[in-house]
Every structure is written in structure tokens, then in C-alpha cells.
Amino acid sequence: MKLFIVVVVLLFITVVNALYSEWEEIRPYCGARSQPQCCTSRNDNCFMPYYDSRCYCDTFCFRAHDNHDCCPDHDAICEGKNVTEPVRPPPQQTGTCIDQETNRIYEVGGSIKRDCNLCRCTTLGYRADWSCEEDLCVNSPELLQHVKQQQPYTGWDGTHYDKFNGVKVRDALKYYLGTIPDPSLRSMVEKAPDDPADYYRMDDEKSFDTRTNAKYQNKIRGIRDQGKCGISWALSTVDVASDRLSLVETIHWTREPLSVQNVLSCTDPEAKDGCEGGRVAFAWGFIKDKGVITDNCYPYESGTTGNISECRFRLTDDNILNIQQHRKLTNIQCPSGATNGQHYNFGPAYRVRNEPRSVKYEIYFRGPVQATMLVTPDFFLYKNGIYKCQNNYDRQNPRYANLNAHHSIRLLGWGTAKDPRTQQDESYWIAANSWGEGWGQNGYFHIRFGDCQVEETVIATYGKSTEVLKQKQKRQKRSDEQDNTIEFLSS
């Protein structure tokens, strides 16, 4: 019996000592964390760098004889146990880290970039090793591999883009998109079709492209690059306005782009959140109330500087009065110093009904429109095909769940193609992005009808403020003629 007790005691001592590796030093890990030092239940963010890995300070960490992921001081700090550090001779400490890709040696304190994540050479225990950020990167090899594996079923392909090298997904959603959802847009006035017969005829129109149509050809704005500043709310607005302006036959259009910087810098502060996005309604309201000048007069700079500067184009009271009276401004003082800058007025924006037939009618008879879509991380990798919001990669990597933001684009037309999965015809919109001609299909992309909320907020405008007056005058004339007819019949 005594022999049995001795054996049990020896086994217990062995177990306690086996909880820690021979080289393990019980130094502050959980004890060095900022409050809270320890976390209740399971918390994957409750960790500390630990050699070439990490250890945890939550109550869920696993403690076993041969393998565990608790920090060495977990039991003492988080559970109040009196843990005695095993007395072992420490291994010889090394003070350099090696970059395996370049074989370059770094001293402690040095740093490198692994795609979008910063790695620092730090001392972990008795040796130096890399401690790296673990953010999701736009050019993720795993995400691209998933897109390509799904391509036979989804109908669109992806690729990596140099412009997104070193860019984190969370930063891309902030600085490469730029539209803050605004429920007030859904209450905007809708403009009805001029002819109901033409409206219903849209069901028979299987394809249309303003870029190649004889009526619109050479009048539609091309692709711009917003750079690293979330301004799609303003850029899509001025480009749609520019497209509509070029279609007004009475205007001599110089093809000079309209200034997005004018809108960015001169709108009210509540219109935007710096380079992290803005509200479409404010952009449309601005060009209606104050008009907009051309890009040569006020060039775009925020995509390079990464911020939105103070307004450098001020309107006088007389200017505002002329705009309200639909008069063209002259003698403009351009911030750039240009002497040939132009100023244009616009009528109010209006909403297009949330259904494909109405959007098709609007594009076919009146020109390109603005749309706002929901963007997920895979969209940054789009190369060609018909994009669909069916990415289920978050099932493989839950860190991608709920990663999305809104982006404003232009819809220029539509088409049909075979769905590779069902072999049925599917309709898509022809859309213009604002990431330069090196992205997608020379800056454009196709997106399936109804996907990514693309039809929920479609906005357009009159090509010129005087067009509003013409519409009012026509309605007044028609009303007067009807009144005269009634008087004649009455007499």
C-alpha cells in the first residue's frame, strides 16, 4: 500500500512538471497584457506573442501533458495557482531574425512587410523571431484560389492587382469605395416614363450599350481612378452629370471632366467623413444649388494626398443668384490658375424605380445612371465575367463574415449571357468602376441584375438646370391649352 502511494505521488510530480517544456520560462505573458489580463470563456483575441506562435490567457485555453496553448503564467495570473518554475538551464539566446524569402538577417527591432502585414523582429523567450500582424489582405492567395475554383459555377474570374499590394481588406473597404448608405434617397421623387409603350418595350431589349450606341457614342465619360480616397459618392455623381450634360444638344461640350474636387472640398462637413466616404444626396444637392466647375479649373488631388483639403473655389452672392436664375457663370477664378475653366448648372436629381425595366428605360432614353452596390472582399479581385454576390468563402474562413461596404458606380447599359451553371440566359448591367483602366475589363465590369443591391438606389439628373424650366413651361402650356379648350366648349 505504501509503495502504491509513493508511485502515485511521483506520477503527480511528473505531471505537474510536464505541464511546461524544459526550456519554458514562466515570465510575464498574461501578466504583461493590458486590462483585462485574462478573459472569460473563449476569446481568440486574448493572446500574447509566444516564440514563433502565440499563447492564450482565456479560460478556454487547453492545458495537457504534451501539448497546450495556455501562456506559461496563465495558471498563476488567471487562476491564482502557486506555480513553481522548473529549474532548467536556459538555451543560448539568439538575437537575429531571418526573412525566409530574401535570406536577409534582421536585428531585434527590425521589421518587414508580408503582403499587408507588418512583422517585427522581437525577443520571444530566449530567442528572437518574427511577430506579425494577422490582418486579411486584399490580394489573398487563398481568396483568389477560391474565386478561381468557383469560376465554372459562378461565371466570373479573378486576379491579383498591383494597386492592392500591401492593402488590408479593412482599409480597402474604407478608402477604395466611399459611399455611406443614406435611406433618404429612397424617398426622392421618381421620374415617370414619357411613353408607357416604350417602358413596356424594354422587356424585349436584350442588350444596349451607351458607349457604342449612335445616339450616345463619343459622349459618355470614360474611366477615372479615385486613388486611395473613398470618394465614389462624389465621383459617380459628377460623371453621371457629365454624361447627361453631353447629351443636351444645345450645349457646346468641351469634353473636359467635371471637377470632383470641387464637390469634395466645398460640400458641407456633414456630407463626408474625410477619405472614408460621403453621402450621395449631398453631392446631388451641391451641384443643383451651386453647380460644378471643370476639372482643369479645380484638379483632383485627394486620391494622391489621402485627404480632402479646404475649399478653394468660393461663390459670391451674385454667383448664387445667377445659378438660382439658371444663368451661366462667367469670369471664373480657377484654383488651378486656368483661364478656360467652365461652370455648369444642373437640375434636381431624381430616383429611378427599383426594378430592371425602369432602369433600362432610363438608360435607353435618357442616359447613364448612378447606382450604389454592396461590395465584399472578392470584388476587388474581379477580372471578367458576370459578377455575382454569391461568395461563400466566409464559410471556409469566418474572418470574412460581414466584411462589406457600399460603393457608387455608373450603369451604362445591359446585356445577356448564358449562366454556366443553369445554361439559362441571365441579364447583367454594364457598369463603370473608378479604379482605373487596369482593373476589370479596362475599368468596366458586368454585374447580374438584382445582385449586390445594385438596383435599390439608382439616381439620375436632368442634363441642365434649364431643362427643368423647359419641362415646367411645357406643362404650363399644355395646361393653358386645356383651359382654353374647356372655355371654348363651354361657350
GIMO-V982488 format. One record per helix or strand. SS is the DSSP state (A for helix, B for strand). FROM is the first residue (numbers start at 0). TO is the last residue. If there is no record, write none. Layout:
# GIMO-V982488
ss: [SS/SS]
from: [FROM/FROM]
to: [TO/TO]
This chain:
# GIMO-V982488
ss: [A/A/B/B/B/B/B/A/B/B/B/B/B/B/B/A/B/A/B/A/B/A/B/A/B/B/A/B/A/A/B/A/B/A/B/A/A/B/B/A/B/A/B/A/A/B/B/B/B/B/A/B/A]
from: [1/29/38/46/52/57/69/73/93/95/103/110/116/126/136/140/155/161/167/168/178/182/189/195/207/224/231/257/259/268/271/273/277/279/291/301/316/342/348/355/368/376/381/392/397/403/424/434/440/443/450/457/464]
to: [17/31/38/49/55/57/69/77/93/98/106/113/123/131/136/153/157/163/167/174/178/186/189/203/208/224/245/257/265/270/271/275/277/288/293/304/323/343/351/365/375/380/386/394/399/417/431/434/440/447/452/460/489]
